[in-house]
Amino acid sequence: MENELKEICELTGIDQSVLERAFSFRTVEAKQEKVSTTLNVAQAYYARDALAKNLYSRLFSWLVTRINESIKAQTKVRKKVMGVLDIYGFEIFEENSFEQFIINYCNEKLQQIFIELTLKEEQEEYIREGIEWTHIEYFNNAIICDLIENNQNGILAMLDEECLRPGAVTDDTFLEKLNQICATHQHFESRMSKCARFLNDTSLPHSCFRIQHYAGKVMYQVEGFVDKNNDLLYRDLSQAMWKANHSLIKALFPEGNPAKINLKRPPTAGSQFKASVATLMKNLQTKNPNYIRCIKPNDKKAAHVFNDALVCHQVRYLGLLENVRVRRAGYAFRQLYEPCLERYKMLCKQTWPHWRGPARAGVEVLFNELEVPNEEFSMGRSKIFIRNPRTLFKLEDLRKQRLEDLATLIQKIYRGWKCRTRFLLMKKSQIVVAAWYRRYAQQKKYQQTKNSAIIVQSYIRGWKARKLLRELKHQKRCEEAVTTIAAYWHGAQARRELRRRKEEARNKLAIAVIWAYWLGAKARRELKRLKEEARRKHAVAVIWAYWLGLKVRREYRKFFRANAGRKIYEFIIQKIMQKYFLEMKNKMPSLSPIDKNWPARPYLFLDSTHKELKRIFHLWRCKKYRDEFTDQKKLVYEEKLEASELFKDKKALYPASVGQPFQGAYLEISKNPKYKKLKDAVDEKIIIAEVVNKINRANGKSSARIFLLTKNNVLLADQKSGHIKAEVPLGDVIKVSMSSQSDGFFAVHLKEGSGAAGKGDFLFSSDHLIEMATKLYRTMLSQTKQKLNIEISDEFLVQFRQDKVCVKFVRGSQKNGNIPTCKRKNNRLLEVAVP
């Protein structure tokens, strides 16, 4: 025995003393108390058998689960699954015990679902679809299943109740309880029951009970029911197996983990089997099962031996006779109208390729076209029912033949298209090849003709050139001789002519000068005469015009009204104004408010109108420019305007800030994971988030800090960690001081006695001083309804702890270029050097 125990411990990786103690002792826990009892020989055997059965059962379950996990589909797309269920065979032995009872219970449940899915459901479907049907009676074994599994009066429920009942529990007490509760049940028989018809039944022993199953009567020995149902594994054994070094053994007994101790009593074997059968039934209800019934020809497992009585008995208790009657009276095939029409619509010209009406009408047209006899099918409300399988086979054969014809037609059309495409491609290729060949031949022929013509032309041109060259050379020699003689003669003639012409020119120049002077004197006398005559004619015309006007006024004075002159004046003014506005329309300046250009004034009397029109136009384009502003843009310009009122002509840094937009949030705190802690700590809207240099109160050195301005507070945080160093309510800020120079230093003065003023005022340096002071001023005004005092001076006082320190700004050369520096001179002076 010791060798076997040692071998088991080596195989499972358990310490021998641990397993030996688990087989010898049992620990019972009740609330906070533990009681350890020694097991006798029978209990030790029971513990051994329970461990062996549990080990085998759990290992078998683990193996099945592992195989299922390995073979299941890996894709996430839902697929159809086909499973095979090998059910228990109905067992009737000479001595039947608890095992045969639960196996036959499972067969009863499977027979019940078989009845539900075949006989009952099929007949109900005919009635539901409106098919004429004569109901066929069949045996429903639901009453037997209720006898076994009823939660209150069922055999399994009473067996569990006996196992859990305190006191002396034996198989006889269990049988006695069955006789009390199930005595009147028509499928339960017991000799000790109150029913008188079984008292003298010698075939039924006193320690047995009999159940009339659907397959026949089965007598069960009650001995061992309680023990087999109460097949519990002691907690000591589970804990011992959990201590195994083998990982698989440890995983098979998770309840042995001391950290997961469960004092609840584990379910009995009957309860577990009942739950397993219920799960199986639920799974089968969601599937579309098909049954294969196996008939055993004889009990000897011999070939060619057929026992008629045994076969008839199996056919009878399996319910095959009722099933055959339902099948023969019913329909072999049924299908919804839509898939039926979709599958067989190619068999009818009216339904192929598309049927436009209802699916039922399409199926009816299809079957009429195929001349299917009316007795071979019936039309239900949502399905068509086909009685004979031969009709369905005929439809499938016709569909197969039609599909082959359609495939042939598709192949024919495809091959025709393919051949036409290939022919057109070859034709196009042939045309291209022929065109290229003809081009090549013509180019070659043209090149040969051209080369021949060039050769002939070159010979002819050479002969003509040589002939011409000889003539030109002869002519040149003759011309050179003549030219030389003529040049000498022409030279002599030219020199004589030049001397003659020079003499004539001197004479002609003197005459021309005299003539020009005489003509000028004559022209001036004529001009003077014409001017005098023109003045006389103009004077006569003016006098004549005045005379005619006087004469007309005297003649027509009686026809004029008294206000004619005013109307003429108004008409002239109207025309002048119309001309003025039309010219102004084409000379209008741009719509920019800063454009100073304006057309010149054309008439003096329009001076005031011209100025008023300029003012109105400027106001109109300013309004139009303002209307284009968004709320955000207005806010920016309001801040810029506020900054202008606060710092213009006061702070030298202001002109450089005019062109810079006010951004406010220079640090993206919400996007930077570095400042997540700071973001979580601030639950208000951040108006300004900027890195500033905080001036140390003791030595004047600077350190980087994150400056946050919200609607109610001013916060200072560490730049690296984001930890908040100081928090100042806006109500405690009384003044901001800064210099008039171009530095970025400013001091924030706090109210004396406030919680934030423990260390004194703050002195900062920032690259966005104008923006920070403006936003602080506006936020203070909107929240506290009080204007923040902004002092601009090159020398001001700050409170550092208990001392008042003077901050003085001086000009000087810097070692660091244009960066201002701060230095603590003494306890009363802090000097800032500005370049």
C-alpha positions, 0 to 999 in steps of 0.5 A: 500500500505504501508503494502504491501511495508513493507512486501516486505522489511521484506521478502527481507531484504531491508530498506523500505525507500531505496525501496520506493525511488527506486519506486519513483525516477529514477537516470540517469547518463551521463558521470560525471553528475547525474540527478534524476527525479520523476516517475509518477504513470504509471512509478512507476507501470512500475518499480514495474512490471519490478522488479517483473518480474526480481526477478521472472526470476532471481530466476527461473534461479538461481534455475535451475542452482543450480539444474543442478550443483547438479545433474551433474556428479562429475567425470572428465571422459567425459560421454554421456549425454541425455537431454530432451527439452520441446519446445514451442507450436505454439501459435495462439490466437485471440489477439497475442502480443509480447509474442506470436511473440517471442514464434512462432519465437522460433518454427520457429527456431526449425522447421528449425533445424528439417528440417536441421537434418531430411529432408535435411541432410538425403537426402544429406547423401544418395547422399554423400554415392552414394545411388540412390535417388530421391530428395523429395521437402519440405518447408524450413522456413529459409526465415521466420527466416530471416524475423524475425532475420536478423541483418539489416532488421529483425523485431527484429532488427527494434524493437531494433532500435526503442527502442534505437532511440531518440525522440517520439517512439511508436508502430505506428512508429514501424509498419510504419517502418515495412511497409516501409522495409518488404512490399515486403516480401512474408511472411509479410502482413500489411494493411498499407504497399505499397502492394495493395492486402492488402489495402481492407483486412478487416480481417487485422486491421490497427494496426496489421501485419500478418506473414505467419509462417510454421504453418499458418498465425498469426496476431500480435497486434503491441500495447505493442511491444516497451514497452515489448521489452524495459522491462528495470530494473532501475539502482536505483532498482538494487542498492536497491536490492543489499543493501538487507541483504538477501545474495540470493537477493544480489547475484541475482542483481550483477549489483547493486554493486556501485563498478561495475557501468556499464553505458552501456544500457542493452540488450532488451528483444528481443535481449536476447531471440534471443541470448538465441535461438541462444545458444539453436540452437548451442547446438542442432547442437552439439548433436544427437537429436531425435524428438517426435511430439505431435498431439493435437486431439482437442481444447477442451482438451476432451477425445475420440474427434478427429478433422480430420481438426485440425489433418491434419493441424498439420500434414501438417505444422509440415512437417510430410508428407515430413518426412514420404515420405523421411523415406519410400523412404529411409533407416531405419538404417545406420551404419559405416562398422567397428562397423557393422562388429564388432557387427555382425561378430559372425554370419558368420564363415568367419568373426569370430573371426577375419576378415583380410580384409577391413571392407566393404568386411567383411560386404558384406561377412556377408550379403551374408552368411546370405542370406539377399535380395539385395533390403533390404540393400545398400552399401555406400562409408563408411556406410551400409544402411538397408531399413526394420527394420525387417531385423535389428530385424532379425539380432539382433535376430540372434546375440542374439541367437549366443551370447547365443550359444557362452556363452554356449560354454564358459560355457562348456569350463570353466566348463570342465576346472574347473572339470579337475582342481578339478579332478587333484587337488583331484588326487594330494591330494589323492596321497599325502594322500596315500603316507603319510599314507603308510609312516606312516604305514611302520614307525609304522611297522618298529618301532614295529619290531625294538622295538621287536628286541631291546628287544630280543637283550637286553635279549641275550646280558644280558645273554652273558654278565653275562656268560662272566663276570663270566669267566672273574672274574675267569680268573682274579683271576688266572691271578692275582696270576700268575702275582704276582709270575711272577712279583717277578721272573721277577724283580729279573731277570731284576736286574741281567740283568741290572747289566750285561748290564751296565758292557758291555756298559762300555766296548763297549763305550771305544772300540767305542771311540777308533774306532771312532778316528781311522776312523776319521784319516783314512777319513781325509787322504783319503780326502786329497788324493782325493782333490789332485787327483781332482786338478790334474784332473782339471788342466789336463782338463783345459790344454786339453780344451785350447789345443783343442781350440787352435787346432780348431782355427788353423784348422778353422781360414781360414773359419772365416770372419773378423767380426765374433766376432762382430756378435757373440757379437751382437747375445749374446747381443740380447739374453740378451736384449730379456731375460731382456725385458721378465723378465721386463714384469713380474716384472712391477710395478703398474700404480700409478704415486706415486709408486717408486718401480722398478725392480733391474738391472740384468746386469751392461752394461744395467745401462743407458738403465734401467734408461731410461726405468724407466723414459719412463715408469713413463712418460707414466703412468703419461700421462695415469693418466692425460688422465683419468682426467675430466675438473672438476678434472683438474680444482681441481688439477690446483687449488691445484697446484696453492695453492702449489706454493703460500703457500707450505713451507710458510704457516703452515696451508697449509699441512692440506689443501692438503687432503681437496677437494676445494668445493667452494659452502659450502652454498646451496644458490639456495636450501635454501629458507632462501637465496632466496633474496640473490640469486635474488640479485646475477645474476653472477656465484658464485665461493665461498659461505662460512660463515666467521668471519668478525673482527670488526675494533673497538674492534676486535670482530668477527661477522658471514658474508656470503662471496661470490666471483663471477667473478667480485665482492666480496660480504658480506651478513648477515648470518640471513637475506641474506641482502648484506652488502658490494660489492667490485669489484675485480679491487679494491682489491690490496693485501691479507695479512696473517700470516705464522702460522696455523690460518685462519686470512687474510686481504683484502686490497682495493685500496685507494680512491675506493668506497668500501674503505670508511671504510677501509680494511677487516679482516676475519677469515675462516676455508678454508683460503687456498681455498679462497685465491687460488680462489681469486688469480685465479679469479683475474688473469683470469678477470684483467690479473694481479696477486694478491699480497699475503703477508705472514708475522706475522706482517702487516699493514691494513687501518682502516678508516683514521688510519693504524693499525698493525696486529701482530700474537703472540703465547700464551695459549688460554682459548677457546682451539685451537681457535685463538683470536683477541684483539684490544690493542690500536689505532695502534695495533691489536693482534691475539693470535695463539695457 
